[in-house]
Amino acid sequence: METLLILLILLGVLLWVWQASLRAWETARAAATRACRTSAVQLLDDTVALDSLWPRRDRSGRWQLERIYLFEFTDTGSTRRTGRLIMVGNDVEVVQMEGGDLIIP
């Protein structure tokens, strides 16, 4: 009985982490899309990829997960450039784009 309860709790925690990660990915993809649209470039593959995940304090001092996502975009259609998006918790802090564009939402 105790083993079943522990397994159900672990399954619930894993489901919660998976949902939070999916929500963060969707937020990052939307932010990258907006940044590319603002800079008049095309987001390639319409996606972002998680590069790193670390614990970090947010601006109010609470521990949150810092997620760094990478994405690719093109301005000419023939060259791929790299962008980087930094999220702390559920908030996008910075979008950096190769070529000097820095967008702070």
DSSP file (Angstrom, degrees, kcal/mol; ACC not computed):
  #  RESIDUE AA STRUCTURE BP1 BP2  ACC     N-H-->O    O-->H-N    N-H-->O    O-->H-N    TCO  KAPPA ALPHA  PHI   PSI    X-CA   Y-CA   Z-CA
    1    1 A M     >        0   0    0      0, 0.0     4,-1.9     0, 0.0     5,-0.1   0.000 360.0 360.0 360.0 -45.3    0.0    0.0    0.0
    2    2 A E  H  >  +     0   0    0      1,-0.2     4,-2.3     2,-0.2     5,-0.2   0.880 360.0  53.4 -66.0 -37.1    2.8    2.4    0.9
    3    3 A T  H  > S+     0   0    0      1,-0.2     4,-2.5     2,-0.2    -1,-0.2   0.905 107.7  50.5 -63.9 -41.4    4.7    1.6   -2.2
    4    4 A L  H  > S+     0   0    0      2,-0.2     4,-2.3     1,-0.2    -1,-0.2   0.898 110.1  50.1 -63.3 -40.8    1.7    2.3   -4.4
    5    5 A L  H  X S+     0   0    0     -4,-1.9     4,-2.2     2,-0.2    -2,-0.2   0.910 111.0  48.8 -63.9 -43.1    1.2    5.7   -2.7
    6    6 A I  H  X S+     0   0    0     -4,-2.3     4,-2.5     1,-0.2    -2,-0.2   0.910 111.4  50.0 -63.6 -42.5    4.9    6.6   -3.2
    7    7 A L  H  X S+     0   0    0     -4,-2.5     4,-2.4     1,-0.2    -2,-0.2   0.896 110.3  50.0 -64.2 -39.9    4.6    5.6   -6.9
    8    8 A L  H  X S+     0   0    0     -4,-2.3     4,-2.1     2,-0.2    -1,-0.2   0.889 111.0  49.1 -65.3 -39.2    1.5    7.7   -7.4
    9    9 A I  H  X S+     0   0    0     -4,-2.2     4,-2.3     2,-0.2    -2,-0.2   0.928 112.3  48.1 -65.1 -45.2    3.2   10.7   -5.8
   10   10 A L  H  X S+     0   0    0     -4,-2.5     4,-2.5     1,-0.2    -2,-0.2   0.901 111.3  50.6 -62.1 -41.2    6.3   10.2   -8.0
   11   11 A L  H  X S+     0   0    0     -4,-2.4     4,-2.2     2,-0.2    -1,-0.2   0.896 110.3  50.3 -63.3 -40.2    4.1    9.9  -11.1
   12   12 A G  H  X S+     0   0    0     -4,-2.1     4,-2.1     2,-0.2    -2,-0.2   0.899 110.9  48.4 -64.1 -41.6    2.3   13.1  -10.1
   13   13 A V  H  X S+     0   0    0     -4,-2.3     4,-2.4     2,-0.2    -2,-0.2   0.914 111.8  49.4 -65.6 -43.2    5.5   15.0   -9.6
   14   14 A L  H  X S+     0   0    0     -4,-2.5     4,-2.4     1,-0.2    -2,-0.2   0.898 111.1  49.8 -63.2 -40.3    6.8   13.8  -13.0
   15   15 A L  H  X S+     0   0    0     -4,-2.2     4,-2.4     2,-0.2    -1,-0.2   0.900 110.9  49.9 -63.8 -41.4    3.6   14.8  -14.7
   16   16 A W  H  X S+     0   0    0     -4,-2.1     4,-2.4     2,-0.2    -2,-0.2   0.916 111.8  47.7 -63.6 -44.3    3.8   18.2  -13.1
   17   17 A V  H  X S+     0   0    0     -4,-2.4     4,-2.3     2,-0.2    -2,-0.2   0.908 112.0  50.2 -64.0 -42.6    7.4   18.7  -14.2
   18   18 A W  H  X S+     0   0    0     -4,-2.4     4,-2.2     2,-0.2    -2,-0.2   0.918 111.9  47.4 -62.5 -44.4    6.6   17.6  -17.8
   19   19 A Q  H  X S+     0   0    0     -4,-2.4     4,-2.4     2,-0.2    -2,-0.2   0.910 111.8  49.8 -64.1 -42.6    3.6   20.0  -18.0
   20   20 A A  H  X S+     0   0    0     -4,-2.4     4,-2.2     1,-0.2    -1,-0.2   0.892 111.5  49.4 -63.7 -39.5    5.7   22.9  -16.6
   21   21 A S  H  X S+     0   0    0     -4,-2.3     4,-2.3     2,-0.2    -1,-0.2   0.894 111.0  49.1 -67.0 -39.9    8.4   22.2  -19.2
   22   22 A L  H  X S+     0   0    0     -4,-2.2     4,-2.2     2,-0.2    -2,-0.2   0.904 111.1  49.9 -65.6 -41.5    6.0   22.0  -22.0
   23   23 A R  H  X S+     0   0    0     -4,-2.4     4,-2.1     2,-0.2    -2,-0.2   0.904 111.3  48.9 -62.8 -42.1    4.4   25.3  -20.9
   24   24 A A  H  X S+     0   0    0     -4,-2.2     4,-2.5     2,-0.2    -2,-0.2   0.898 110.1  51.7 -65.1 -40.7    7.9   27.0  -20.8
   25   25 A W  H  X S+     0   0    0     -4,-2.3     4,-2.6     2,-0.2    -2,-0.2   0.912 109.5  49.5 -62.1 -43.0    8.7   25.6  -24.2
   26   26 A E  H  X S+     0   0    0     -4,-2.2     4,-2.1     2,-0.2    -1,-0.2   0.895 111.4  49.1 -63.6 -40.2    5.5   27.1  -25.7
   27   27 A T  H  X S+     0   0    0     -4,-2.1     4,-2.2     2,-0.2    -2,-0.2   0.914 112.0  48.8 -64.1 -42.9    6.2   30.4  -24.1
   28   28 A A  H  X S+     0   0    0     -4,-2.5     4,-2.5     2,-0.2    -2,-0.2   0.904 110.5  50.5 -64.7 -42.1    9.8   30.4  -25.5
   29   29 A R  H  X S+     0   0    0     -4,-2.6     4,-2.2     1,-0.2    -1,-0.2   0.905 111.0  48.7 -63.5 -41.3    8.6   29.5  -29.0
   30   30 A A  H  X S+     0   0    0     -4,-2.1     4,-2.3     2,-0.2    -1,-0.2   0.896 111.8  49.5 -65.1 -39.8    6.1   32.3  -28.9
   31   31 A A  H  X S+     0   0    0     -4,-2.2     4,-2.5     2,-0.2    -2,-0.2   0.895 110.9  49.3 -66.7 -39.6    8.7   34.8  -27.7
   32   32 A A  H  X S+     0   0    0     -4,-2.5     4,-2.4     2,-0.2    -2,-0.2   0.896 110.5  51.2 -65.6 -39.3   11.1   33.7  -30.5
   33   33 A T  H  X S+     0   0    0     -4,-2.2     4,-2.3     2,-0.2    -2,-0.2   0.927 111.7  46.7 -62.2 -45.6    8.4   34.1  -33.1
   34   34 A R  H  X S+     0   0    0     -4,-2.3     4,-2.6     2,-0.2    -2,-0.2   0.907 111.8  51.1 -62.7 -42.4    7.6   37.6  -31.9
   35   35 A A  H  X S+     0   0    0     -4,-2.5     4,-1.9     1,-0.2    -2,-0.2   0.903 111.9  46.8 -63.6 -41.3   11.3   38.5  -31.8
   36   36 A C  H  <>S+     0   0    0     -4,-2.4     5,-2.6     2,-0.2     4,-0.4   0.906 112.3  49.6 -67.5 -40.7   11.8   37.3  -35.4
   37   37 A R  H ><5S+     0   0    0     -4,-2.3     3,-1.0     1,-0.2    -2,-0.2   0.918 111.4  49.7 -63.5 -42.3    8.7   39.1  -36.6
   38   38 A T  H 3<5S+     0   0    0     -4,-2.6    -1,-0.2     1,-0.2    -2,-0.2   0.864 113.8  45.5 -63.1 -37.0    9.9   42.3  -34.9
   39   39 A S  T 3<5S-     0   0    0     -4,-1.9    -1,-0.2    -5,-0.2    -2,-0.2   0.397 112.6-120.0 -88.4   2.6   13.3   42.0  -36.5
   40   40 A A  T < 5S+     0   0    0     -3,-1.0     2,-0.3    -4,-0.4    -3,-0.2   0.890  72.7 120.7  58.9  43.6   11.8   41.2  -39.9
   41   41 A V      < -     0   0    0     -5,-2.6     2,-0.5    -6,-0.1    -1,-0.2  -0.815  64.5-107.5-126.5 170.9   13.5   37.8  -40.1
   42   42 A Q  E     -A   74   0A   0     32,-2.7    32,-2.0    -2,-0.3     2,-0.5  -0.883  20.5-133.9-107.2 126.9   12.1   34.2  -40.5
   43   43 A L  E >   -A   73   0A   0     -2,-0.5     3,-0.5    30,-0.2    30,-0.3  -0.660  29.4-134.5 -73.5 121.2   12.2   31.7  -37.6
   44   44 A L  G >  S+     0   0    0     28,-2.7     3,-1.0    -2,-0.5    28,-0.5  -0.580  79.5   1.1 -83.1 142.3   13.5   28.5  -39.1
   45   45 A D  G 3  S-     0   0    0      1,-0.3    -1,-0.2    -2,-0.3     3,-0.1   0.427 101.4-107.6  64.2   0.7   11.7   25.2  -38.3
   46   46 A D  G <  S+     0   0    0     -3,-0.5     2,-0.3    26,-0.2    -1,-0.3   0.856  87.4  97.4  49.8  41.9    9.2   27.2  -36.1
   47   47 A T    <   -     0   0    0     -3,-1.0    25,-0.4    25,-0.2     2,-0.3  -0.966  60.5-142.0-152.2 166.0   10.8   25.8  -33.0
   48   48 A V        -     0   0    0     -2,-0.3     2,-0.4    23,-0.1    23,-0.2  -0.915  17.6-143.1-126.5 156.5   13.2   26.4  -30.1
   49   49 A A  E     -B   70   0A   0     21,-2.7    21,-2.8    -2,-0.3     2,-0.3  -0.982  20.9-116.7-126.1 132.5   15.5   23.8  -28.5
   50   50 A L  E     +B   69   0A   0     -2,-0.4    19,-0.3    19,-0.2     3,-0.1  -0.503  33.4 174.1 -67.1 125.3   16.4   23.6  -24.8
   51   51 A D  E     -     0   0A   0     17,-3.8     2,-0.3     1,-0.4    18,-0.2   0.799  61.5  -2.7-101.6 -41.7   20.1   24.2  -24.3
   52   52 A S  E     -B   68   0A   0     16,-1.4    16,-2.3     2,-0.0    -1,-0.4  -0.993  49.9-159.5-153.1 159.4   20.5   24.3  -20.6
   53   53 A L  E     +B   67   0A   0     -2,-0.3    14,-0.2    14,-0.2    12,-0.0  -0.965  24.7 156.8-143.8 118.6   18.5   24.1  -17.4
   54   54 A W  E     -B   66   0A   0     12,-2.3    12,-4.2    -2,-0.4     2,-0.2  -0.982  42.8-107.3-142.6 150.0   19.8   25.5  -14.0
   55   55 A P  E     +B   65   0A   0      0, 0.0     2,-0.3     0, 0.0    10,-0.2  -0.594  48.3 161.4 -74.5 142.7   18.4   26.7  -10.7
   56   56 A R  E     -B   64   0A   0      8,-3.0     8,-3.2    -2,-0.2     2,-0.3  -0.986  40.8-105.5-158.3 152.0   18.7   30.5  -10.3
   57   57 A R  E     -B   63   0A   0     -2,-0.3     6,-0.2     6,-0.2     5,-0.0  -0.643  34.4-140.0 -81.6 138.9   17.2   33.2   -8.2
   58   58 A D    >   -     0   0    0      4,-2.8     3,-1.7    -2,-0.3    -1,-0.1  -0.177  39.7 -80.9 -85.1-172.7   14.8   35.5   -9.9
   59   59 A R  T 3  S+     0   0    0      1,-0.3    -1,-0.1     2,-0.1    -2,-0.1   0.758 131.6  51.0 -64.9 -24.6   14.6   39.3   -9.4
   60   60 A S  T 3  S-     0   0    0      2,-0.1    -1,-0.3     0, 0.0    -3,-0.0   0.407 121.1-105.6 -93.5   2.8   12.6   38.9   -6.2
   61   61 A G  S <  S+     0   0    0     -3,-1.7     2,-0.2     1,-0.3    -2,-0.1   0.451  75.3 134.1  93.0   0.6   15.1   36.4   -4.7
   62   62 A R        -     0   0    0      1,-0.1    -4,-2.8    -5,-0.0     2,-0.3  -0.586  62.3-107.8 -84.3 147.0   13.0   33.2   -5.2
   63   63 A W  E     +B   57   0A   0     -6,-0.2     2,-0.3    -2,-0.2    -6,-0.2  -0.590  50.6 160.5 -73.9 130.1   14.6   30.1   -6.6
   64   64 A Q  E     -B   56   0A   0     -8,-3.2    -8,-3.0    -2,-0.3     2,-0.5  -0.864  43.5 -95.1-137.8 170.0   13.4   29.4  -10.1
   65   65 A L  E     -B   55   0A   0     -2,-0.3    24,-2.9   -10,-0.2     2,-0.6  -0.814  30.4-147.7 -90.8 130.3   14.6   27.3  -13.1
   66   66 A E  E     -BC  54  88A   0    -12,-4.2   -12,-2.3    -2,-0.5     2,-0.5  -0.879  17.3-169.6 -95.7 123.0   16.6   29.2  -15.6
   67   67 A R  E     -BC  53  87A   0     20,-2.5    20,-3.0    -2,-0.6     2,-0.5  -0.945   8.5-161.9-114.5 132.8   16.0   27.8  -19.1
   68   68 A I  E     -BC  52  86A   0    -16,-2.3   -17,-3.8    -2,-0.5   -16,-1.4  -0.968  11.4-170.9-115.3 122.5   18.1   28.7  -22.1
   69   69 A Y  E     -BC  50  85A   0     16,-2.7    16,-2.8    -2,-0.5     2,-0.4  -0.863   8.3-151.9-111.2 144.8   16.6   28.0  -25.5
   70   70 A L  E     +BC  49  84A   0    -21,-2.8   -21,-2.7    -2,-0.4     2,-0.3  -0.882  17.1 173.8-111.7 147.9   18.4   28.2  -28.9
   71   71 A F  E     - C   0  83A   0     12,-2.1    12,-3.4    -2,-0.4     2,-0.4  -0.971  21.8-131.6-146.6 161.7   16.6   28.9  -32.2
   72   72 A E  E     + C   0  82A   0    -28,-0.5   -28,-2.7   -25,-0.4     2,-0.3  -0.904  24.9 171.7-118.1 146.3   17.7   29.5  -35.8
   73   73 A F  E     -AC  43  81A   0      8,-2.4     8,-3.0    -2,-0.4     2,-0.4  -0.928  17.0-145.3-143.8 166.7   16.5   32.3  -38.1
   74   74 A T  E     -A   42   0A   0    -32,-2.0   -32,-2.7    -2,-0.3     6,-0.1  -0.992  14.0-174.4-137.2 145.6   17.4   33.7  -41.5
   75   75 A D  S    S+     0   0    0     -2,-0.4    -1,-0.1     4,-0.3     5,-0.1   0.631  93.9  28.8-107.0 -22.3   17.3   37.1  -42.9
   76   76 A T  S    S-     0   0    0      3,-0.3     4,-0.1   -34,-0.1    -2,-0.0   0.596 101.7-117.2-112.2 -16.8   18.2   36.2  -46.6
   77   77 A G  S    S+     0   0    0      2,-0.4     3,-0.1   -35,-0.1    -3,-0.0   0.243 104.7  64.9  95.1 -12.9   16.8   32.7  -46.9
   78   78 A S  S    S+     0   0    0      1,-0.1     2,-0.4     2,-0.0    -4,-0.0   0.569  90.1  64.1-117.4 -14.2   20.2   31.2  -47.5
   79   79 A T        -     0   0    0      2,-0.0     2,-0.5     0, 0.0    -2,-0.4  -0.922  67.5-144.2-116.2 138.7   22.1   31.7  -44.2
   80   80 A R        -     0   0    0     -2,-0.4     2,-0.3    -6,-0.1    -6,-0.2  -0.850  18.8-174.4 -98.6 132.1   21.2   30.3  -40.8
   81   81 A R  E     -C   73   0A   0     -8,-3.0    -8,-2.4    -2,-0.5     2,-0.4  -0.876  19.2-123.1-122.0 158.7   21.8   32.5  -37.8
   82   82 A T  E     -C   72   0A   0     -2,-0.3    16,-2.2   -10,-0.2     2,-0.3  -0.817  20.7-171.0-108.2 140.6   21.4   31.6  -34.2
   83   83 A G  E     -CD  71  97A   0    -12,-3.4   -12,-2.1    -2,-0.4     2,-0.4  -0.875   7.9-152.6-121.6 159.5   19.3   33.2  -31.5
   84   84 A R  E     -CD  70  96A   0     12,-3.3    12,-3.6    -2,-0.3     2,-0.4  -0.997   5.1-166.3-136.1 136.8   19.2   32.6  -27.8
   85   85 A L  E     -CD  69  95A   0    -16,-2.8   -16,-2.7    -2,-0.4     2,-0.5  -0.989   5.9-157.4-127.9 129.0   16.4   33.1  -25.3
   86   86 A I  E     -CD  68  94A   0      8,-2.8     7,-3.0    -2,-0.4     8,-1.3  -0.928  11.7-177.4-112.5 124.8   16.7   33.1  -21.5
   87   87 A M  E     -CD  67  92A   0    -20,-3.0   -20,-2.5    -2,-0.5     2,-0.5  -0.940  13.0-164.3-118.2 141.5   13.8   32.3  -19.3
   88   88 A V  E >  S-CD  66  91A   0      3,-2.4     3,-1.8    -2,-0.4     2,-0.4  -0.980  73.7 -36.9-122.8 117.1   13.7   32.4  -15.5
   89   89 A G  T 3  S-     0   0    0    -24,-2.9   -22,-0.1    -2,-0.5   -25,-0.0  -0.591 125.7 -29.7  67.8-125.9   10.6   30.6  -14.2
   90   90 A N  T 3  S+     0   0    0     -2,-0.4     2,-0.4    -3,-0.1    -1,-0.2   0.272 118.6  98.3-103.9   9.3    7.9   31.3  -16.7
   91   91 A D  E <   -D   88   0A   0     -3,-1.8    -3,-2.4   -63,-0.0     2,-0.6  -0.841  69.0-134.9-106.5 132.9    9.2   34.8  -17.7
   92   92 A V  E     +D   87   0A   0     -2,-0.4    -5,-0.3    -5,-0.2     3,-0.1  -0.737  25.5 176.9 -80.4 122.3   11.3   35.5  -20.8
   93   93 A E  E     +     0   0A   0     -7,-3.0     2,-0.3    -2,-0.6    -1,-0.2   0.882  59.5   2.3 -93.0 -46.7   14.1   37.8  -19.6
   94   94 A V  E     -D   86   0A   0     -8,-1.3    -8,-2.8    10,-0.2     2,-0.5  -0.999  47.7-160.4-147.3 142.0   16.2   38.3  -22.8
   95   95 A V  E     -DE  85 103A   0      8,-2.7     8,-3.4    -2,-0.3     2,-0.4  -0.989  18.4-169.8-120.4 120.1   16.1   37.3  -26.5
   96   96 A Q  E     -DE  84 102A   0    -12,-3.6   -12,-3.3    -2,-0.5     2,-0.4  -0.916   0.4-167.0-111.5 135.0   19.5   37.6  -28.2
   97   97 A M  E >>  -DE  83 101A   0      4,-3.2     3,-1.1    -2,-0.4     4,-0.7  -0.977  29.7-107.0-125.0 134.9   19.9   37.3  -31.9
   98   98 A E  T 34 S+     0   0    0    -16,-2.2     3,-0.1    -2,-0.4   -17,-0.0  -0.306 105.5  48.2 -56.1 133.6   23.1   36.9  -33.9
   99   99 A G  T 34 S-     0   0    0      1,-0.1    -1,-0.3   -18,-0.0   -18,-0.0   0.425 131.7 -69.8 106.9   2.7   23.9   40.1  -35.6
  100  100 A G  T <4 S+     0   0    0     -3,-1.1     2,-0.4     1,-0.3    -2,-0.2   0.343  84.3 140.8 105.2  -8.0   23.4   42.3  -32.6
  101  101 A D  E  <  -E   97   0A   0     -4,-0.7    -4,-3.2    -3,-0.1     2,-0.5  -0.571  23.1-180.0 -74.7 127.6   19.7   42.3  -31.9
  102  102 A L  E     -E   96   0A   0     -2,-0.4     2,-0.5    -6,-0.2    -6,-0.2  -0.980   3.5-173.3-128.3 116.9   18.9   42.2  -28.2
  103  103 A I  E     -E   95   0A   0     -8,-3.4    -8,-2.7    -2,-0.5   -68,-0.1  -0.949   8.3-168.8-117.3 123.1   15.2   42.2  -27.3
  104  104 A I              0   0    0     -2,-0.5   -10,-0.2   -10,-0.2   -11,-0.1  -0.935 360.0 360.0-111.7 110.8   14.1   42.5  -23.7
  105  105 A P              0   0    0      0, 0.0    -1,-0.1     0, 0.0   -11,-0.1   0.500 360.0 360.0 -64.6 360.0   10.4   41.7  -23.4
